[in-house]
Amino acid sequence: MVRHIMRLLRSIPGKIEWLVLLFMLLTARASAQDDARSIIQRSVEANHADWKAAPAYDYFECDRENGTSKTYQVMMIAGSPYTRLVAEKGKPLTPNQEAEEERKLDNVRAQRQAETAQQRERRVAEYEKDRKRDHLLMDELAKAFDFRLIGRQKLGPYEVHELRATPRAGYEPPNMEAQVLTGMQGELWIDEHTFQWVKVEAEVIRPVFIEGFLARVDPGTRFELEKMPVADDIWLPRHFVMKSHAKVLFLFPDNTQEDDTYFDYHPPTQSIPWPLHRSTAFPVAPDRRH
């Protein structure tokens, strides 16, 4: 649209017409900025609903690292999650491994049932503390970045808005974790109908110092998140990739890679038991690497 307006400007000699078209240009830019802000605000609201609903779901998680993989069943037990190993390299555990994991699960259930009210409160509070930290970072996105609406496109089965995020001048992080946002930029693909994040990509573009951790996050650090619908209006993570370049104590390199796939979300009341026999089919993580 801007390109077409500029073409018209060059073709019209009258001063009044120039002013009118200049006003149209500025209005178009302001409208695009308003659209971007509106889309981001509605996406933050959608993500808030997802965050509130997340503890109501158990799921499976496949973590890939250094050419191998482990699959876990993540289940809520008495107010906080428990992670049980269920497969390695895409294959079921041996009978001995299954028995050991079952023994660990039984112990955890017994321990949590025997907790005092104070012990349970501390355990659940620690879990909620981590959740609130993640939620704060999500809320800070709208404050930490300026967003520009790039356009619309088709991403998989979804019609999406594509937005570009750049660091906002003058943004002051409220805590140490949010400091990394000051040196990042990224792109978001947001579903037109639900305003859910279909995909988010972000990268560190300048060194960010995390004072409380005596660490520095360097350029080359990248994140990618994909989400999927698991119920009406609720979307949860499908795939997360992180490649980090950092230095701890500003001296020791800490370069890590993480590639996690999430699948088979279900309410705990519909818990899917992991098969106890190797002949029984078991959930397989979708291969998201291609």
LUMMAR-476969 format. One line per field, with one value per residue (C-alpha): residue number from 1; chain; x, y, z. Coordinates in Angstrom, 3 decimals, padded with zeros to 6 digits. Layout:
N
resi <- [NUM,...]
chain <- [A,...]
u <- [X,...]
v <- [Y,...]
w <- [Z,...]
***
This chain:
290
resi <- [1,2,3,4,5,6,7,8,9,10,11,12,13,14,15,16,17,18,19,20,21,22,23,24,25,26,27,28,29,30,31,32,33,34,35,36,37,38,39,40,41,42,43,44,45,46,47,48,49,50,51,52,53,54,55,56,57,58,59,60,61,62,63,64,65,66,67,68,69,70,71,72,73,74,75,76,77,78,79,80,81,82,83,84,85,86,87,88,89,90,91,92,93,94,95,96,97,98,99,100,101,102,103,104,105,106,107,108,109,110,111,112,113,114,115,116,117,118,119,120,121,122,123,124,125,126,127,128,129,130,131,132,133,134,135,136,137,138,139,140,141,142,143,144,145,146,147,148,149,150,151,152,153,154,155,156,157,158,159,160,161,162,163,164,165,166,167,168,169,170,171,172,173,174,175,176,177,178,179,180,181,182,183,184,185,186,187,188,189,190,191,192,193,194,195,196,197,198,199,200,201,202,203,204,205,206,207,208,209,210,211,212,213,214,215,216,217,218,219,220,221,222,223,224,225,226,227,228,229,230,231,232,233,234,235,236,237,238,239,240,241,242,243,244,245,246,247,248,249,250,251,252,253,254,255,256,257,258,259,260,261,262,263,264,265,266,267,268,269,270,271,272,273,274,275,276,277,278,279,280,281,282,283,284,285,286,287,288,289,290]
chain <- [A,A,A,A,A,A,A,A,A,A,A,A,A,A,A,A,A,A,A,A,A,A,A,A,A,A,A,A,A,A,A,A,A,A,A,A,A,A,A,A,A,A,A,A,A,A,A,A,A,A,A,A,A,A,A,A,A,A,A,A,A,A,A,A,A,A,A,A,A,A,A,A,A,A,A,A,A,A,A,A,A,A,A,A,A,A,A,A,A,A,A,A,A,A,A,A,A,A,A,A,A,A,A,A,A,A,A,A,A,A,A,A,A,A,A,A,A,A,A,A,A,A,A,A,A,A,A,A,A,A,A,A,A,A,A,A,A,A,A,A,A,A,A,A,A,A,A,A,A,A,A,A,A,A,A,A,A,A,A,A,A,A,A,A,A,A,A,A,A,A,A,A,A,A,A,A,A,A,A,A,A,A,A,A,A,A,A,A,A,A,A,A,A,A,A,A,A,A,A,A,A,A,A,A,A,A,A,A,A,A,A,A,A,A,A,A,A,A,A,A,A,A,A,A,A,A,A,A,A,A,A,A,A,A,A,A,A,A,A,A,A,A,A,A,A,A,A,A,A,A,A,A,A,A,A,A,A,A,A,A,A,A,A,A,A,A,A,A,A,A,A,A,A,A,A,A,A,A,A,A,A,A,A,A,A,A,A,A,A,A]
u <- [000.000,002.780,004.521,001.383,000.879,004.465,003.928,000.891,002.850,005.397,002.654,000.673,002.115,-000.464,000.526,-002.892,-002.891,000.582,-000.645,-003.723,-001.700,000.952,-001.831,-003.086,000.416,000.796,-002.698,-001.908,001.222,-000.614,-003.386,-000.859,000.728,-002.697,-003.486,-000.217,-000.852,-004.389,-003.226,-000.493,-002.850,-005.399,-002.647,-001.430,-004.981,-005.185,-001.829,-003.006,-005.972,-003.601,-001.321,-004.219,-005.433,-002.033,-002.030,-005.265,-003.416,-001.045,001.069,004.079,007.366,010.215,013.608,016.262,019.910,023.225,021.604,019.526,016.129,014.158,010.379,008.607,005.073,004.351,001.479,000.025,000.147,-001.310,-000.780,002.561,003.919,005.877,008.009,008.284,010.687,008.786,011.042,014.605,015.609,011.957,011.759,009.893,011.866,012.969,010.787,013.361,013.422,009.620,009.484,011.976,010.018,006.800,008.477,009.595,006.077,004.538,007.040,006.223,002.489,002.965,005.226,002.786,-000.156,001.754,002.746,001.600,-000.413,002.665,004.892,002.394,001.983,005.751,005.985,003.065,004.305,007.671,005.884,003.667,006.718,008.236,004.918,004.553,008.090,007.302,004.009,005.722,008.101,005.136,003.401,006.606,006.709,004.089,006.167,009.654,009.130,007.768,005.669,005.173,002.529,004.238,001.200,-000.985,-000.092,-000.944,001.098,000.115,-003.688,-003.825,-004.394,-001.992,-000.833,002.942,004.511,008.099,009.310,012.247,013.558,011.664,013.853,013.700,012.306,013.390,013.116,011.332,013.656,016.843,015.087,013.497,016.868,017.417,014.451,016.407,018.762,016.322,014.287,011.875,008.847,005.420,002.782,-000.594,-003.796,-006.304,-009.325,-008.116,-005.123,-003.090,000.623,001.080,004.822,007.359,011.012,013.425,017.159,019.642,021.174,023.504,025.147,022.876,024.330,022.330,023.762,022.247,023.568,026.952,026.267,026.206,023.891,025.556,024.299,023.572,021.173,017.895,014.488,011.593,008.170,005.198,001.798,-001.245,-004.905,-005.667,-009.238,-011.664,-009.691,-006.757,-003.401,-000.319,003.280,003.924,007.611,010.359,013.913,016.658,020.255,022.098,025.476,026.342,029.165,028.812,030.809,031.588,034.366,033.108,031.232,027.828,026.600,023.532,020.891,017.390,014.782,011.550,008.312,005.035,002.084,-001.020,-002.327,-005.189,-006.917,-005.628,-009.039,-008.421,-004.842,-003.292,-001.367,001.959,001.842,003.458,004.170,006.474,003.915,001.470,001.572,002.705,002.573,005.337,006.565,006.020,009.331,009.479,013.052,012.098]
v <- [000.000,002.442,001.740,002.609,005.855,006.943,006.316,008.590,011.278,011.471,011.901,014.756,018.291,020.117,021.019,020.237,016.837,016.213,017.045,014.866,011.911,012.458,012.336,009.101,007.648,008.541,007.239,003.956,003.531,004.387,001.955,-000.843,-000.096,-000.124,-003.437,-004.919,-003.744,-005.123,-008.498,-008.756,-007.787,-010.403,-013.005,-012.220,-012.762,-016.089,-017.178,-016.240,-018.603,-021.350,-020.779,-021.100,-024.312,-026.054,-027.806,-029.551,-031.662,-034.601,-035.247,-036.976,-035.242,-036.400,-034.744,-035.074,-034.393,-035.498,-037.910,-039.754,-039.261,-039.967,-039.913,-039.055,-039.205,-035.984,-036.319,-034.155,-035.822,-033.966,-030.486,-030.679,-032.658,-035.888,-037.007,-040.704,-042.174,-044.373,-044.835,-044.392,-043.843,-044.275,-047.792,-049.034,-049.693,-053.189,-055.057,-054.337,-050.629,-050.500,-052.143,-049.616,-046.658,-048.105,-048.467,-044.805,-043.702,-045.679,-044.130,-040.610,-041.220,-042.613,-039.723,-037.088,-038.813,-038.855,-035.163,-032.743,-029.741,-027.550,-029.880,-030.033,-026.273,-025.769,-028.266,-026.804,-023.255,-024.088,-025.406,-022.316,-020.076,-021.519,-021.132,-017.517,-016.744,-018.149,-016.261,-012.996,-013.359,-013.924,-010.802,-008.785,-009.455,-006.791,-004.261,-005.228,-005.089,-002.919,-004.993,-004.457,-006.237,-007.795,-009.369,-012.446,-015.911,-019.594,-021.616,-025.267,-025.367,-021.897,-018.412,-016.264,-012.721,-012.388,-009.825,-008.739,-007.820,-005.506,-004.278,-001.290,001.678,002.516,-000.834,-001.697,-005.380,-006.015,-008.886,-010.724,-013.295,-010.583,-008.945,-011.285,-009.675,-006.429,-008.016,-010.091,-009.794,-012.193,-013.043,-014.321,-016.118,-015.631,-017.412,-014.945,-016.533,-017.517,-015.137,-018.089,-018.351,-020.871,-020.271,-017.935,-017.502,-015.347,-014.700,-012.774,-009.989,-008.421,-009.646,-009.514,-009.522,-011.337,-009.736,-011.965,-015.070,-013.531,-014.701,-013.330,-014.527,-014.044,-013.578,-016.913,-017.925,-018.877,-020.065,-021.569,-022.455,-024.065,-024.524,-026.627,-026.784,-029.368,-028.272,-025.506,-022.241,-023.877,-024.285,-025.818,-026.351,-028.810,-028.215,-026.190,-025.693,-023.747,-023.208,-021.139,-019.438,-018.093,-017.612,-018.374,-016.124,-014.281,-016.821,-020.388,-021.191,-022.826,-023.824,-026.033,-027.309,-028.451,-030.046,-031.062,-032.390,-032.554,-034.758,-036.640,-033.979,-035.318,-034.533,-036.560,-038.187,-039.635,-040.628,-042.848,-045.637,-046.493,-050.127,-052.634,-055.068,-054.446,-055.952,-053.125,-050.094,-046.900,-043.220,-042.119,-038.538,-036.808,-036.146,-032.317,-032.068,-031.749]
w <- [000.000,000.890,-002.421,-004.374,-002.420,-003.085,-006.803,-006.686,-004.835,-007.626,-010.203,-008.554,-008.622,-006.473,-002.924,-001.489,-003.128,-001.724,001.786,001.392,000.218,002.889,005.466,003.864,004.106,007.771,008.514,006.777,008.860,012.073,011.167,010.602,013.979,015.648,013.947,015.182,018.750,018.665,017.349,019.979,022.804,021.763,021.425,024.948,026.209,024.360,025.796,029.282,028.895,027.703,030.693,033.119,031.444,031.118,034.543,033.554,030.975,031.106,028.020,026.505,025.777,023.547,024.157,021.447,022.158,020.607,018.166,020.750,022.344,025.495,025.824,029.052,030.342,032.238,034.700,037.425,040.841,043.813,042.422,040.599,037.639,037.738,034.774,034.044,031.476,029.019,025.978,024.754,021.130,020.160,021.639,024.736,027.888,028.778,031.309,034.037,033.176,033.133,036.557,037.929,036.554,037.973,041.373,041.249,040.330,043.185,045.614,044.471,044.791,048.286,049.319,048.117,049.760,053.060,052.925,055.564,054.391,054.827,052.795,049.969,050.010,049.638,046.772,044.846,045.526,043.921,040.822,040.656,041.072,037.893,036.072,037.125,035.950,032.506,032.426,033.347,030.400,028.095,029.403,029.020,025.281,024.633,026.591,025.446,021.676,018.927,016.532,012.824,010.797,007.767,006.142,005.973,004.792,005.052,007.550,007.490,007.873,009.455,008.044,010.008,010.626,010.330,012.665,013.213,016.701,017.412,020.789,022.154,023.087,026.766,027.889,031.441,032.451,035.771,036.744,035.756,033.559,031.407,030.692,027.753,025.955,025.542,023.030,020.979,017.824,016.235,014.149,015.148,013.118,014.824,013.837,012.386,014.063,017.538,017.866,019.093,018.370,015.580,015.512,017.105,016.166,018.156,018.192,020.293,018.198,020.764,023.976,027.013,030.515,033.194,036.308,038.944,037.202,036.258,032.742,029.220,026.447,023.064,019.493,017.843,020.589,018.913,020.028,018.108,019.485,017.750,019.374,018.524,019.575,022.269,023.081,022.202,022.335,024.187,022.464,024.072,022.892,020.091,019.441,021.104,019.852,021.568,020.545,023.116,023.219,026.643,029.105,032.799,035.132,031.872,031.230,030.746,027.535,027.921,024.477,024.585,022.190,023.052,020.769,022.499,021.010,022.947,022.039,023.233,025.597,027.724,031.026,033.985,034.322,030.861,031.641,029.004,030.772,029.230,028.049,030.349,027.531,024.613,022.218,022.996,020.735,022.393,021.430,019.093,019.024,015.694,013.946,013.799,012.553,008.868]
***
